[in-house]
């Protein structure tokens, strides 16, 4: 465990997630499902990393990050149980899209991945908003301001 991330750091991590999600939507619209699922995965990766960082957790690999998130937030009931399945599917699709030249991700799977990524990024943002509101940290600086910005 390390020190909890500042609101400014969390804001930056969520901004990165938002940027990756926007890229995933653009790639989906452009008809490049492999690129869409890769960006969708990274949107979620940055969002769950922000949630972990809010508790002072950081990991050195994607698998450890996913496992850490599942252990601390899904198994404890803070996020729905199906979050684990979604995270693993997004990770596997990203692996296929980025590294397997023999297979392409189908457009329907890409649409589902982008939709699920959007829901999970929003859930992470909302969790951080609730978590920060319950703390002594000033939620109007950083993450909560980002939440208000994304809602518009």
Beta strands, then each sheet from edge to edge (+ up, - down):
end
